[in-house]
Amino acid sequence: MADNSSGKQSDLPTSSFRLMHLEDVESVFAIDEKVYPFPWTEGIFSDCIKSGHLCIVNETNNEIVAYGVVGMIVDEAHILNLSVRGNCQGKGLGRELLLYLLTLVRKAKATRALLEVRESNRVAINLYTSLGFEKIGKRKDYYPADNGRENAIVLAKPI
């Protein structure tokens, strides 16, 4: 049987998670701006880093392609923002990032993870429920929307 691989390690994409730094904010904001109709500001991302929130990026081939922001309150992890760059979506990176974040907050002694998601975001809802998140409530008119406001579904998962 012939081996068609070049054997070069450098041909493979390298992907890693690391803490987000202030110098990453511009790249993270660029993703947020393209993925969400009502993105966070660069200032919000900077404030999250400065205030000690758990802010993680995923780099693939030295480019930030995904990020997550989690606020910890006592033993509860509130997933505030999680996103994957458009051309990297649908490849399992969002799932991988969420699992990584859940591992980190478990190590930080969180007993529950909580998040809000737009009612219309079926892809995200399917991801969260496939990982054991369950609906615990609804926040009426929580998100800005083109036609006014959109409800959020509140999901939680014991850790």
BATI-170228 format. One record per residue (C-alpha): x, y, z. Coordinates in nm, 4 decimals, always signed. Layout:
residues N
px / py / pz
X / Y / Z;
...
***
This chain:
residues 159
px / py / pz
+0.0000 / +0.0000 / +0.0000;
+0.1433 / +0.3398 / -0.0981;
+0.1718 / +0.6234 / +0.1496;
+0.0525 / +0.9448 / -0.0149;
+0.1270 / +1.1687 / +0.2808;
+0.4206 / +1.4047 / +0.2587;
+0.5183 / +1.3259 / +0.6143;
+0.5557 / +1.6954 / +0.6888;
+0.4097 / +1.8004 / +1.0194;
+0.3889 / +2.1623 / +0.8927;
+0.1216 / +2.0615 / +0.6375;
-0.1242 / +2.0005 / +0.9214;
-0.3214 / +2.2911 / +1.0680;
-0.2162 / +2.3687 / +1.4226;
-0.4935 / +2.4637 / +1.6603;
-0.4686 / +2.5627 / +2.0231;
-0.6598 / +2.7336 / +2.3003;
-0.5084 / +3.0104 / +2.5090;
-0.6066 / +3.3063 / +2.7220;
-0.7271 / +3.6122 / +2.5348;
-0.5036 / +3.9193 / +2.5691;
-0.5806 / +4.2863 / +2.5106;
-0.3858 / +4.2732 / +2.1830;
-0.6339 / +4.0057 / +2.0635;
-0.9389 / +4.2294 / +2.1006;
-0.9252 / +4.3684 / +1.7472;
-0.9249 / +4.0163 / +1.5957;
-1.1973 / +3.8936 / +1.8317;
-1.4118 / +4.1984 / +1.7574;
-1.3693 / +4.1372 / +1.3817;
-1.5211 / +3.7896 / +1.4265;
-1.8031 / +3.9181 / +1.6483;
-1.8849 / +4.1961 / +1.4031;
-1.9226 / +3.9519 / +1.1127;
-2.1097 / +3.6798 / +1.3022;
-2.3604 / +3.8846 / +1.5030;
-2.5990 / +4.1522 / +1.3786;
-2.5512 / +4.3369 / +1.7110;
-2.1897 / +4.2700 / +1.8111;
-2.0166 / +4.3555 / +2.1345;
-1.7842 / +4.6555 / +2.1226;
-1.4073 / +4.6310 / +2.1492;
-1.4474 / +4.8032 / +2.4864;
-1.6684 / +4.5234 / +2.6188;
-1.4086 / +4.2616 / +2.5263;
-1.1327 / +4.4706 / +2.6855;
-1.3387 / +4.5169 / +3.0014;
-1.4010 / +4.1411 / +3.0236;
-1.0270 / +4.0742 / +3.0113;
-0.9469 / +4.3504 / +3.2609;
-1.2179 / +4.2382 / +3.5042;
-1.0833 / +3.8838 / +3.5206;
-1.3475 / +3.6995 / +3.3194;
-1.2285 / +3.3758 / +3.1654;
-1.1555 / +3.4838 / +2.8077;
-1.0250 / +3.2160 / +2.5714;
-0.9304 / +3.2212 / +2.2042;
-0.8660 / +2.9397 / +1.9615;
-0.5842 / +2.9947 / +1.7177;
-0.5495 / +2.7893 / +1.4035;
-0.2339 / +2.8484 / +1.2021;
-0.1636 / +3.1598 / +1.4108;
-0.5051 / +3.3172 / +1.3397;
-0.7799 / +3.3618 / +1.5959;
-1.0801 / +3.1687 / +1.4667;
-1.2963 / +3.1358 / +1.7792;
-1.3367 / +3.2776 / +2.1274;
-1.5360 / +3.2360 / +2.4446;
-1.6011 / +3.4617 / +2.7437;
-1.7194 / +3.3263 / +3.0789;
-1.8027 / +3.5157 / +3.3957;
-1.7736 / +3.3284 / +3.7245;
-2.0004 / +3.4127 / +4.0167;
-1.9178 / +3.1982 / +4.3195;
-1.9757 / +2.8446 / +4.1813;
-2.1727 / +2.9390 / +3.8688;
-2.0168 / +2.9876 / +3.5253;
-2.2113 / +3.2267 / +3.3019;
-2.1134 / +3.1789 / +2.9379;
-2.1421 / +3.5328 / +2.8088;
-2.0197 / +3.5006 / +2.4516;
-1.8983 / +3.2168 / +2.2319;
-1.8339 / +3.2444 / +1.8616;
-1.6562 / +3.0830 / +1.5688;
-1.5434 / +3.2730 / +1.2594;
-1.7905 / +3.2206 / +0.9739;
-1.5641 / +3.0197 / +0.7433;
-1.4714 / +2.7880 / +1.0338;
-1.8287 / +2.7132 / +1.1430;
-1.9806 / +2.3682 / +1.1023;
-1.6516 / +2.1874 / +1.1660;
-1.6947 / +2.1086 / +1.5368;
-1.4864 / +2.3976 / +1.6669;
-1.7754 / +2.5511 / +1.8640;
-1.8321 / +2.2172 / +2.0389;
-1.4597 / +2.1800 / +2.1071;
-1.4407 / +2.5338 / +2.2487;
-1.7453 / +2.4853 / +2.4689;
-1.6115 / +2.1554 / +2.6047;
-1.2779 / +2.3245 / +2.6771;
-1.4520 / +2.6090 / +2.8621;
-1.6579 / +2.3616 / +3.0652;
-1.3382 / +2.1777 / +3.1628;
-1.1804 / +2.5041 / +3.2792;
-1.4804 / +2.6135 / +3.4860;
-1.5087 / +2.2659 / +3.6393;
-1.1460 / +2.3021 / +3.7531;
-1.2416 / +2.6433 / +3.8950;
-1.5045 / +2.4632 / +4.1089;
-1.8134 / +2.5721 / +3.9141;
-2.1122 / +2.3482 / +3.9808;
-2.3347 / +2.4873 / +3.7065;
-2.2974 / +2.6553 / +3.3678;
-2.5602 / +2.9006 / +3.2470;
-2.6131 / +3.0884 / +2.9191;
-2.8650 / +3.2797 / +2.7128;
-2.9245 / +3.2143 / +2.3439;
-3.1511 / +3.3805 / +2.0889;
-3.4725 / +3.1861 / +2.0338;
-3.4017 / +3.1938 / +1.6603;
-3.0489 / +3.0470 / +1.6896;
-3.1363 / +2.6825 / +1.6284;
-2.7761 / +2.5804 / +1.5507;
-2.6515 / +2.7073 / +1.8881;
-2.9502 / +2.5634 / +2.0751;
-2.8854 / +2.2230 / +1.9161;
-2.5191 / +2.2400 / +2.0157;
-2.5955 / +2.3340 / +2.3763;
-2.8683 / +2.0742 / +2.4249;
-2.6497 / +1.8032 / +2.2675;
-2.3990 / +1.8750 / +2.5457;
-2.6559 / +1.8452 / +2.8228;
-2.7818 / +2.2011 / +2.8632;
-3.1509 / +2.2215 / +2.9479;
-3.3980 / +2.5066 / +2.9198;
-3.4628 / +2.6683 / +3.2575;
-3.6360 / +2.9866 / +3.1470;
-3.6861 / +3.2656 / +2.8999;
-3.5848 / +3.6319 / +2.9040;
-3.8432 / +3.8376 / +2.7178;
-3.7067 / +4.0993 / +2.4757;
-3.3494 / +4.0261 / +2.5870;
-3.1621 / +4.0741 / +2.2585;
-3.1793 / +4.3648 / +2.0132;
-3.3195 / +4.2596 / +1.6762;
-3.3862 / +4.4216 / +1.3397;
-3.7582 / +4.4313 / +1.4189;
-3.7277 / +4.5391 / +1.7829;
-3.6271 / +4.2805 / +2.0426;
-3.5902 / +3.9017 / +2.0535;
-3.6446 / +3.6639 / +2.3422;
-3.3591 / +3.4632 / +2.4907;
-3.3814 / +3.1069 / +2.6074;
-3.1904 / +3.0465 / +2.9303;
-3.0082 / +2.7153 / +2.9408;
-2.8183 / +2.5535 / +3.2263;
-2.6103 / +2.2443 / +3.2838;
-2.4830 / +2.0953 / +3.6076;
-2.1088 / +2.0456 / +3.6000;
***
